[in-house]
Amino acid sequence: MSAESKKSMGWTIILMTLGVVALYAGAEWLLLLVPAAVLVWYGARPRLRRGRN
């Protein structure tokens, strides 16, 4: 597994964890979790676009 794949999997796991926390925490936590997920998404996007293809 390449280093790029490992980084992508790490960001995916973080986003999935934030989603699960949002499901169990309730609406109060959405004000915190949605911006955090957006920051993770935009932080991971440049790494996801790199590659040979």
N, CA and C atoms as an extended XYZ file, in Angstrom:
159
Properties=species:S:1:pos:R:3:atomname:S:1:resname:S:1:resid:I:1 pbc="F F F"
N         0.852       -1.172        0.000 N   MET     1
C         0.000        0.000        0.000 CA  MET     1
C         0.899        1.237        0.000 C   MET     1
N         0.627        2.149       -0.895 N   SER     2
C         1.457        3.344       -1.011 CA  SER     2
C         1.158        4.335        0.118 C   SER     2
N         2.080        5.264        0.259 N   ALA     3
C         1.904        6.293        1.302 CA  ALA     3
C         0.679        7.148        1.007 C   ALA     3
N         0.417        7.430       -0.278 N   GLU     4
C        -0.763        8.214       -0.645 CA  GLU     4
C        -2.050        7.495       -0.256 C   GLU     4
N        -2.092        6.185       -0.462 N   SER     5
C        -3.280        5.402       -0.102 CA  SER     5
C        -3.492        5.407        1.405 C   SER     5
N        -2.412        5.321        2.154 N   LYS     6
C        -2.529        5.338        3.604 CA  LYS     6
C        -3.071        6.675        4.096 C   LYS     6
N        -2.617        7.778        3.503 N   LYS     7
C        -3.119        9.092        3.896 CA  LYS     7
C        -4.598        9.226        3.559 C   LYS     7
N        -4.980        8.745        2.380 N   SER     8
C        -6.387        8.818        1.984 CA  SER     8
C        -7.265        8.000        2.912 C   SER     8
N        -6.793        6.821        3.281 N   MET     9
C        -7.560        5.983        4.205 CA  MET     9
C        -7.680        6.650        5.576 C   MET     9
N        -6.637        7.318        6.004 N   GLY    10
C        -6.677        8.015        7.288 CA  GLY    10
C        -7.721        9.114        7.305 C   GLY    10
N        -7.751        9.921        6.232 N   TRP    11
C        -8.753       10.987        6.149 CA  TRP    11
C       -10.160       10.413        6.056 C   TRP    11
N       -10.313        9.298        5.345 N   THR    12
C       -11.621        8.658        5.233 CA  THR    12
C       -12.103        8.182        6.590 C   THR    12
N       -11.217        7.590        7.357 N   ILE    13
C       -11.586        7.106        8.692 CA  ILE    13
C       -11.977        8.266        9.598 C   ILE    13
N       -11.262        9.382        9.493 N   ILE    14
C       -11.604       10.558       10.305 CA  ILE    14
C       -13.000       11.060        9.952 C   ILE    14
N       -13.305       11.162        8.657 N   LEU    15
C       -14.627       11.631        8.247 CA  LEU    15
C       -15.728       10.667        8.681 C   LEU    15
N       -15.474        9.370        8.585 N   MET    16
C       -16.473        8.384        9.022 CA  MET    16
C       -16.688        8.467       10.524 C   MET    16
N       -15.625        8.675       11.280 N   THR    17
C       -15.745        8.807       12.732 CA  THR    17
C       -16.568       10.034       13.096 C   THR    17
N       -16.326       11.150       12.399 N   LEU    18
C       -17.127       12.348       12.654 CA  LEU    18
C       -18.604       12.100       12.340 C   LEU    18
N       -18.891       11.335       11.297 N   GLY    19
C       -20.273       11.002       10.958 CA  GLY    19
C       -20.940       10.156       12.028 C   GLY    19
N       -20.221        9.172       12.546 N   VAL    20
C       -20.780        8.309       13.594 CA  VAL    20
C       -21.014        9.119       14.866 C   VAL    20
N       -20.074        9.991       15.196 N   VAL    21
C       -20.249       10.842       16.381 CA  VAL    21
C       -21.476       11.739       16.208 C   VAL    21
N       -21.675       12.256       14.997 N   ALA    22
C       -22.837       13.109       14.738 CA  ALA    22
C       -24.138       12.328       14.915 C   ALA    22
N       -24.152       11.066       14.512 N   LEU    23
C       -25.360       10.252       14.673 CA  LEU    23
C       -25.701       10.023       16.142 C   LEU    23
N       -24.690        9.747       16.937 N   TYR    24
C       -24.942        9.417       18.332 CA  TYR    24
C       -25.015       10.634       19.249 C   TYR    24
N       -24.362       11.728       18.883 N   ALA    25
C       -24.303       12.890       19.768 CA  ALA    25
C       -25.567       13.726       19.715 C   ALA    25
N       -26.221       13.768       18.581 N   GLY    26
C       -27.447       14.547       18.481 CA  GLY    26
C       -27.226       15.891       17.803 C   GLY    26
N       -28.288       16.645       17.746 N   ALA    27
C       -28.298       17.899       16.994 CA  ALA    27
C       -27.396       18.963       17.609 C   ALA    27
N       -27.207       18.928       18.913 N   GLU    28
C       -26.392       19.954       19.556 CA  GLU    28
C       -24.956       19.944       19.046 C   GLU    28
N       -24.451       18.762       18.773 N   TRP    29
C       -23.061       18.628       18.345 CA  TRP    29
C       -22.859       18.937       16.871 C   TRP    29
N       -23.934       19.033       16.106 N   LEU    30
C       -23.788       19.293       14.675 CA  LEU    30
C       -23.150       20.649       14.405 C   LEU    30
N       -23.381       21.620       15.266 N   LEU    31
C       -22.754       22.939       15.093 CA  LEU    31
C       -21.238       22.856       15.177 C   LEU    31
N       -20.731       21.876       15.875 N   LEU    32
C       -19.289       21.677       15.985 CA  LEU    32
C       -18.774       20.701       14.939 C   LEU    32
N       -19.522       19.637       14.687 N   LEU    33
C       -19.027       18.570       13.829 CA  LEU    33
C       -19.077       18.902       12.340 C   LEU    33
N       -20.073       19.646       11.909 N   VAL    34
C       -20.163       19.975       10.482 CA  VAL    34
C       -18.982       20.840       10.041 C   VAL    34
N       -18.643       21.915       10.748 N   PRO    35
C       -17.448       22.665       10.339 CA  PRO    35
C       -16.166       21.830       10.428 C   PRO    35
N       -16.070       20.963       11.423 N   ALA    36
C       -14.886       20.109       11.531 CA  ALA    36
C       -14.785       19.170       10.332 C   ALA    36
N       -15.908       18.603        9.911 N   ALA    37
C       -15.901       17.715        8.749 CA  ALA    37
C       -15.549       18.474        7.477 C   ALA    37
N       -16.021       19.698        7.353 N   VAL    38
C       -15.699       20.507        6.171 CA  VAL    38
C       -14.201       20.820        6.141 C   VAL    38
N       -13.633       21.147        7.292 N   LEU    39
C       -12.200       21.408        7.348 CA  LEU    39
C       -11.389       20.172        6.986 C   LEU    39
N       -11.803       19.012        7.471 N   VAL    40
C       -11.112       17.773        7.124 CA  VAL    40
C       -11.241       17.504        5.630 C   VAL    40
N       -12.424       17.701        5.073 N   TRP    41
C       -12.648       17.452        3.649 CA  TRP    41
C       -11.751       18.336        2.790 C   TRP    41
N       -11.731       19.635        3.079 N   TYR    42
C       -10.906       20.540        2.284 CA  TYR    42
C        -9.417       20.353        2.555 C   TYR    42
N        -9.073       19.882        3.723 N   GLY    43
C        -7.673       19.574        4.012 CA  GLY    43
C        -7.193       18.323        3.302 C   GLY    43
N        -8.082       17.361        3.118 N   ALA    44
C        -7.707       16.099        2.482 CA  ALA    44
C        -7.803       16.167        0.971 C   ALA    44
N        -8.581       17.068        0.432 N   ARG    45
C        -8.825       17.079       -1.011 CA  ARG    45
C        -7.552       17.191       -1.855 C   ARG    45
N        -6.598       18.079       -1.535 N   PRO    46
C        -5.394       18.137       -2.367 CA  PRO    46
C        -4.620       16.822       -2.369 C   PRO    46
N        -4.644       16.107       -1.273 N   ARG    47
C        -3.935       14.830       -1.212 CA  ARG    47
C        -4.666       13.750       -1.997 C   ARG    47
N        -5.985       13.841       -2.063 N   LEU    48
C        -6.747       12.828       -2.781 CA  LEU    48
C        -6.614       12.995       -4.295 C   LEU    48
N        -6.347       14.197       -4.757 N   ARG    49
C        -6.269       14.435       -6.195 CA  ARG    49
C        -4.906       14.047       -6.771 C   ARG    49
N        -3.889       13.964       -5.948 N   ARG    50
C        -2.576       13.605       -6.467 CA  ARG    50
C        -2.541       12.138       -6.848 C   ARG    50
N        -1.651       11.797       -7.698 N   GLY    51
C        -1.493       10.408       -8.096 CA  GLY    51
C        -1.014       10.329       -9.530 C   GLY    51
N        -0.834        9.126       -9.983 N   ARG    52
C        -0.318        8.931      -11.330 CA  ARG    52
C        -1.382        9.116      -12.384 C   ARG    52
N        -2.628        8.842      -12.060 N   ASN    53
C        -3.691        8.928      -13.077 CA  ASN    53
C        -4.473       10.194      -12.946 C   ASN    53
